[in-house]
Amino acid sequence: MRMSKSFTRISNWIVFYCVLLLAWIVIVVMALERFLPTNANIMKIVVEICSSSVSDLNLIGVFFMWLLMSIAMMSPTIIPTLKTYEDILESGGKKENSFWWFIAGFSIVWTIFSISMSLVQVFLGNLYLLNEQGAFVSSILSSSFLVIAGLYQLSSFKEACLSKCQTPFTFFLQNWKSGYFGSFSMGVSIGLYCLGCCWALMTLAFVGGVMNLLFMVVMTLFMVLEKIPDYGKYISKPLSLILIGTGTVLVWF
């Protein structure tokens, strides 16, 4: 029985990391599309769908881009919470709860976010406010988003959401629900806290360019580190000053 639990846990994590790795591979391939061999047909199709949607405003392609970004950028931030969740399941022997139903609840939040941002991108694109890379053509808009994101980093709402993400054991202790629906519900709850923590940083894609590899790597690193209690206090506030300072300087260019 013990071996069966361990095998299930290992299998769950293998699938999780494979999905995460696949998302990043697709993103890297898209970023390096000009170096692809001419016979890389499958990857070429993926690249064409996403890269064309940035400028052509194909809603399905835009949604796929944002969903891919959400998977690649947010999955690493949920790893400590997932490990805590599995530790509780294993130690308490709660068979009625599910690893994947919890992830499904978390994912539905970011899927809805991806839909919302897709609609925003199409709307902004139709107003000719975005360039071919999906970044603002106006430095004033870029500056505004940077300053807003920086100020949000200092807000009490951001701090409240971040504290939930930094202390997953406390979250589960206060909000535990049994059963598959309970797992899904807890996943939605932690997904909403995660959204409250990271939405402003994610919208900076309109400043750096949608599907910009450097932007994604840097923002993912910041979002992962600020959710680690020992490092978060050294990340969140300094990042806010960087964003506000950059936005203030950029407005003059």
C-alpha positions as CSV (number, residue, x, y, z in Angstrom):
1,M,0.0,0.0,0.0
2,R,2.8,2.3,0.9
3,M,4.6,1.5,-2.3
4,S,1.4,2.2,-4.3
5,K,1.1,5.7,-2.7
6,S,4.8,6.5,-3.5
7,F,4.4,5.3,-7.1
8,T,1.3,7.4,-7.5
9,R,3.0,10.5,-6.1
10,I,6.0,10.0,-8.3
11,S,3.8,9.5,-11.3
12,N,1.9,12.7,-10.5
13,W,5.0,14.7,-10.4
14,I,6.5,13.2,-13.5
15,V,3.4,14.2,-15.5
16,F,3.3,17.7,-13.9
17,Y,7.0,18.4,-14.7
18,C,6.6,17.0,-18.2
19,V,3.7,19.4,-19.0
20,L,5.7,22.3,-17.5
21,L,8.8,21.3,-19.5
22,L,6.7,20.9,-22.7
23,A,5.2,24.4,-22.3
24,W,8.7,25.9,-21.9
25,I,10.1,23.9,-24.9
26,V,7.3,25.3,-27.1
27,I,8.0,28.8,-25.9
28,V,11.7,28.5,-26.5
29,V,11.1,27.1,-30.0
30,M,8.8,30.0,-30.8
31,A,11.5,32.4,-29.6
32,L,14.1,30.7,-31.7
33,E,11.9,30.1,-34.7
34,R,14.3,31.6,-37.2
35,F,16.8,28.9,-36.3
36,L,14.4,26.0,-36.9
37,P,15.2,23.5,-39.6
38,T,12.8,23.7,-42.6
39,N,11.5,20.2,-41.9
40,A,10.4,20.8,-38.3
41,N,6.8,20.8,-39.5
42,I,5.0,20.3,-36.2
43,M,6.9,23.0,-34.3
44,K,6.5,25.3,-37.4
45,I,2.7,24.9,-37.1
46,V,2.8,25.8,-33.4
47,V,5.1,28.8,-34.1
48,E,2.9,30.0,-37.0
49,I,-0.3,29.8,-34.9
50,C,1.1,31.8,-32.0
51,S,3.4,34.3,-33.8
52,S,0.8,35.2,-36.4
53,S,-1.8,35.7,-33.7
54,V,0.3,38.4,-32.1
55,S,-0.2,40.7,-35.1
56,D,-3.2,39.1,-36.8
57,L,-5.3,39.1,-33.6
58,N,-6.6,35.6,-34.2
59,L,-8.5,35.1,-30.9
60,I,-7.9,31.4,-30.7
61,G,-4.2,31.9,-31.3
62,V,-4.0,34.7,-28.8
63,F,-5.8,32.6,-26.2
64,F,-3.3,29.7,-26.9
65,M,-0.4,32.1,-26.3
66,W,-1.8,33.4,-23.0
67,L,-2.6,29.8,-21.8
68,L,0.9,28.7,-22.7
69,M,2.3,31.6,-20.8
70,S,0.2,30.9,-17.8
71,I,1.2,27.2,-17.7
72,A,4.9,28.0,-18.1
73,M,5.0,30.9,-15.7
74,M,2.5,30.0,-13.0
75,S,3.1,26.3,-12.6
76,P,6.6,26.8,-11.0
77,T,5.0,29.1,-8.5
78,I,2.6,26.5,-7.3
79,I,5.2,23.8,-6.6
80,P,5.7,24.5,-2.9
81,T,1.9,24.5,-2.4
82,L,1.5,21.2,-4.3
83,K,4.2,19.6,-2.2
84,T,2.6,20.7,1.0
85,Y,-0.8,19.4,-0.3
86,E,0.6,16.0,-1.1
87,D,2.4,15.8,2.2
88,I,-0.9,16.3,4.0
89,L,-2.6,13.7,1.8
90,E,0.1,11.2,2.4
91,S,0.4,11.8,6.2
92,G,-3.4,11.9,6.8
93,G,-4.2,9.1,4.4
94,K,-7.0,11.1,2.8
95,K,-7.9,8.9,-0.1
96,E,-11.0,11.0,-1.0
97,N,-8.9,14.0,-2.1
98,S,-7.1,14.3,-5.4
99,F,-3.9,15.8,-6.6
100,W,-5.3,16.4,-10.1
101,W,-8.6,17.9,-9.0
102,F,-6.6,20.4,-7.0
103,I,-4.6,21.3,-10.1
104,A,-7.8,21.5,-12.2
105,G,-9.2,24.1,-9.8
106,F,-6.0,26.1,-9.9
107,S,-5.8,25.8,-13.7
108,I,-9.4,27.0,-14.3
109,V,-8.6,30.3,-12.6
110,W,-5.6,30.9,-15.0
111,T,-7.6,29.6,-18.0
112,I,-10.2,32.3,-17.3
113,F,-7.4,34.8,-16.9
114,S,-6.0,33.7,-20.3
115,I,-9.4,34.2,-21.9
116,S,-9.7,37.7,-20.4
117,M,-6.2,38.7,-21.5
118,S,-6.9,37.4,-25.0
119,L,-9.9,39.6,-25.3
120,V,-7.9,42.6,-23.9
121,Q,-5.1,42.0,-26.4
122,V,-7.5,41.7,-29.3
123,F,-9.3,44.9,-28.1
124,L,-6.0,46.8,-27.8
125,G,-4.8,45.5,-31.1
126,N,-7.9,46.6,-32.9
127,L,-7.2,50.1,-31.5
128,Y,-3.7,49.9,-33.0
129,L,-2.2,50.3,-29.5
130,L,0.1,47.2,-29.9
131,N,2.9,46.5,-32.3
132,E,3.7,43.2,-34.0
133,Q,5.3,41.8,-30.9
134,G,2.2,42.5,-28.8
135,A,3.8,45.4,-26.9
136,F,2.4,48.9,-26.5
137,V,3.4,51.4,-29.2
138,S,3.0,54.2,-26.7
139,S,5.6,54.8,-24.0
140,I,2.9,56.5,-21.9
141,L,0.8,53.3,-21.8
142,S,3.9,51.3,-21.0
143,S,4.9,53.7,-18.2
144,S,1.4,53.6,-16.8
145,F,1.3,49.8,-16.6
146,L,4.8,49.7,-15.0
147,V,3.8,52.3,-12.4
148,I,0.5,50.6,-11.7
149,A,2.2,47.2,-11.3
150,G,4.8,48.8,-9.0
151,L,2.2,50.4,-6.8
152,Y,0.2,47.2,-6.7
153,Q,3.3,45.5,-5.3
154,L,3.0,47.8,-2.3
155,S,-0.7,47.3,-1.7
156,S,-2.2,45.5,1.2
157,F,-4.2,43.3,-1.1
158,K,-1.0,42.1,-2.8
159,E,0.5,41.4,0.6
160,A,-2.6,39.5,1.8
161,C,-2.6,37.3,-1.3
162,L,1.2,36.8,-1.1
163,S,1.0,35.7,2.5
164,K,-1.4,32.9,1.6
165,C,0.9,31.7,-1.2
166,Q,3.9,31.8,1.2
167,T,2.3,29.7,3.9
168,P,0.4,26.9,2.2
169,F,0.3,24.7,5.3
170,T,-1.6,27.4,7.1
171,F,-3.9,27.9,4.1
172,F,-4.8,24.2,4.1
173,L,-5.2,24.1,7.9
174,Q,-7.8,26.9,7.7
175,N,-9.5,25.9,4.5
176,W,-9.4,22.1,4.2
177,K,-12.2,20.5,2.3
178,S,-12.6,16.8,1.7
179,G,-13.5,14.9,-1.5
180,Y,-12.8,15.6,-5.2
181,F,-15.0,18.7,-5.1
182,G,-13.2,19.9,-2.0
183,S,-9.8,19.4,-3.8
184,F,-11.1,21.4,-6.8
185,S,-12.5,24.1,-4.5
186,M,-9.2,24.5,-2.6
187,G,-7.4,24.6,-6.0
188,V,-9.7,27.5,-7.1
189,S,-9.1,29.3,-3.8
190,I,-5.3,29.1,-4.0
191,G,-5.5,29.9,-7.7
192,L,-7.4,33.1,-6.9
193,Y,-4.8,34.1,-4.3
194,C,-2.1,33.4,-6.8
195,L,-4.0,35.5,-9.4
196,G,-4.3,38.3,-6.8
197,C,-0.6,38.0,-6.3
198,C,0.6,37.9,-9.9
199,W,-1.9,39.5,-12.3
200,A,-0.2,42.9,-12.4
201,L,3.2,41.3,-13.3
202,M,1.6,39.1,-15.9
203,T,0.0,42.2,-17.7
204,L,3.5,43.6,-18.1
205,A,3.6,41.3,-21.1
206,F,2.1,44.3,-22.9
207,V,5.2,46.3,-22.0
208,G,7.8,43.7,-22.8
209,G,6.0,42.0,-25.7
210,V,3.6,39.0,-25.6
211,M,5.6,35.7,-25.6
212,N,8.9,37.6,-25.1
213,L,11.2,34.9,-23.7
214,L,13.4,37.2,-21.6
215,F,10.3,38.8,-20.0
216,M,8.8,35.4,-19.2
217,V,12.0,34.1,-17.6
218,V,12.6,37.2,-15.5
219,M,9.0,37.5,-14.4
220,T,8.8,33.8,-13.6
221,L,11.9,34.0,-11.5
222,F,10.5,37.0,-9.6
223,M,7.2,35.4,-9.0
224,V,8.7,32.1,-7.8
225,L,11.2,33.8,-5.4
226,E,8.6,36.2,-3.8
227,K,6.5,33.2,-2.9
228,I,9.3,31.7,-0.9
229,P,9.1,33.2,2.7
230,D,12.9,33.5,3.1
231,Y,13.3,35.4,-0.1
232,G,9.9,37.1,-0.7
233,K,10.6,40.0,1.6
234,Y,13.7,40.8,-0.3
235,I,11.9,40.7,-3.7
236,S,8.5,42.2,-3.6
237,K,9.3,45.7,-2.3
238,P,12.5,46.3,-4.3
239,L,10.7,45.1,-7.4
240,S,8.0,47.7,-6.9
241,L,10.6,50.4,-6.7
242,I,12.2,49.1,-9.9
243,L,8.9,49.1,-11.7
244,I,7.9,52.5,-10.5
245,G,11.3,54.0,-11.3
246,T,11.4,52.4,-14.8
247,G,7.9,53.6,-15.6
248,T,8.8,57.1,-14.4
249,V,11.9,57.3,-16.6
250,L,10.2,55.7,-19.6
251,V,7.5,58.3,-19.8
252,W,10.1,60.8,-21.0
253,F,11.2,58.7,-24.0
